[in-house]
Amino acid sequence: MAFATAGDTCGLVSDRPVQGRLWQRLSCRTWGHHVDNASFRSAASRSRRCRCGAEYLAEDGTTTRVRHTLSCFLGHHTYERLTNRHEQHEYVCIRCGHPLLFHRDADPYGGRPLFAKKVRYLCGLLGHRVRRVASRNGFSEYACSCGHTFLKPDTGLAHVRHPLACVARGHYVRFVERRAGFAEYVCATCGHPFCFADPDERRLKTTV
């Protein structure tokens, strides 16, 4: 069932859908935009649009503020294999786009097509003990034993903490590269990467 909005008609209009849209806009302005890989994958276009109506996650170097996905943080992430690279197994959360990286010889989830994993809260509190994985796209990539990764301009890091600004406000992310059917973004403040799904190619072909 479709509801009319003030922009759809000049007649008498229920203000409930308009009020809902205003609340979505207010929510995004307060907490950041909502992201969902399931929605991205089922989209009919590569142009991304938040549920508040705003176009976002451009690939022109501009930043987008994205919120924390509390169901993943408080519950668990659900990961699927993204790709193999730099002798690492890379996974991505099917909801929030959080990546996970393990060396191929030390991967506790190798062979699983889909698995749940809770956040290691101790790392979030005390910081991540990291190892350098690769140099790419002008960054040094680091990974913790918990699987969390960071893209940093610095070399020689051994410990990375989550800044309070990102904990409180969410992440301001900008585009890095596209690989394996996903677009990678990185937080301009803390280096936290995210991988957001491209639309399913079969869906794109049926809508062209």
N, C-alpha and C positions, 0 to 999 in steps of 0.2 A: 504494500500500500504506500503510495507517494503522498507526502504532505506538501501543501503550498507554503511558500514563504513570502515575505514582503516583496521580494524581488521577482516573484513569479506571477503575480496578479495584482490588479488594481482594486479588486473587490474586497469584501470583508474577509479577513484572514485570521485564523487562530494564531496567537502569539507564542504558542508552546514550542514549535520548531525553532522560531527565531530566538527565543530565550535559551533553548538548548544549545544553539550555535554560539550564542554569546558566552555561555558558560564554558563551552569548549575552548573558545578563544581566550577567555580569562585564565583557564587552566593552563593552556600552553604558554601564555605570557608569564605565568607565575612559576611553573615547574619545568618548562621546556616542551618541545614537541614530542609526540608519541611516535615510536617506531615499532614495527612488527614485520618480521620477515615473511610470515605467511601471507600478509596482505600485499607486500611487495611482489611476491612470487605470483600471486593471482591477478595482479594489475594488468590492464590492457595497454599500458604505455610505459615507456621508460621514464617519463616525467613523473617525479614523485610528488605526492600531495598528502599533507597531514590530514587527519580526520577533522581538524578545525577548519579546513578549507585552504590553508596556506600552502603554496608551492615551496618545497624545501629540498635540502640535500643536493644543491647544485654542484656541478663539477668544474666550476670556474675559479676556484680558490677562495670563494667566500665561505663564511662559517655559518653553521646552523646549530642552535642550542637544542640539545635533546635531553629528555628526562631520564631518570633511572627507572628501569622496569622492576617494580617492587616484587612482583610475583616471582621473578627470577632471583632477585637478591635475597628475599626472605624464604622462598621455597627452594627451588633448584633450577639450574639451567638444563636444557635438553639439547644435547649436541649431536651433530652429524658430521661425517668426514667432509672436509672442504677440498683439500689437496695434499700432496706430498711435495715438499720443497726444502732445500738446504739441509737434507738429511733429517727433516722433521716431519711429523704427522700433524697436520693442521685441521682443527675442527671449528665449527661455528654453531652458536645457539640458534635454534630454529625460530625463536621468538625475538630476542633483543639484539642479535647480531654479535654478541660477545665472542671473540675468538679464543681458542685454546691451542697450545703448542707444546708438543713433547718430542724429544729425540726419538728416532725410530727404534733405538735399542733400549729405551727406558719408558715405553708408552704403556701405561696400565690399562688402556682401553683399546689397544690394537685389536683389530678383527671385529669390533662391535660396530654395526651400522648406525646405531642410535643408542644413546645412554644418558642417564641423568647424573648430574654432579652438583653438589652444593658448593656454595662459596666457602673458601677457607677464610673464616673471619679473622683468624689470628694474623694472617698476612695483611688483611685490610687494616687492622689496628696497629701493628708494629712495622709494617712495610714488607716489601718483597726482596728476598735475596735472589739476585738475578745473575744469569750468565749471558754473554753476548752470543747471538745466533748468526747474524748476518749484517751486512751493510747494503741498504737498498733505498732508492728514492730519496737520497739525501739524508737518511736517518741511519742510526745504529739500532738494530732490533735486539731487544732483550727478552728473556723468558725466565719466569720463576719455576721452581719445581712443582708448584701448584697448577702450572699451565698458563698463568696470566702473562700477557705480553705487553711490551711498551715499545714505541718508536720515539727515540730521543736523538737530538742533534749531538749529544755528548758521547764521548767514547770512554771506556774504562770504568763504567759504573758497576758497582757491586750491590747496591741497595737502592730501591726506589719506593717512595711513599706516595700515598694518595693525598693530594692537597685538600685542605678543608673547603676551599672554594669550589672544587668539583663535587665533593660530597654534598655540599649545601645547594649548589645551583644547577647541577647537571654538567654536561660536557658541551663545549663549543667545538664542533667537529668540522673538518674540511676534507675534501677529496684527496686521496693519495694515488690509487691505481685500481684497475679492474682485473680480476683473475677468477677463473673457474666459475663463471656465472655470478659473481658477486662484485660489488663496488666497495673498496676499502676506504674508510675515513679514519682520521686521527684527531684526537682532542688537542687543540692548540695550546692548552694549558698544561696538561699532565702527560700527554703522549699515549693515552689509552686508545687502542684501535678498535674499530667496529667494522663488521662486514655485512652489508645489506644486499639482499638477493635482487637480482635482475628478474624481470618478468619471465615466466615460462615461455620458451621460444614457440612452442606449439600454440599457446594462447595468442601470441603476437601475430602469428601467421593467419589465424582465423579471424582476427579483428582488422587486418589491413584491407 
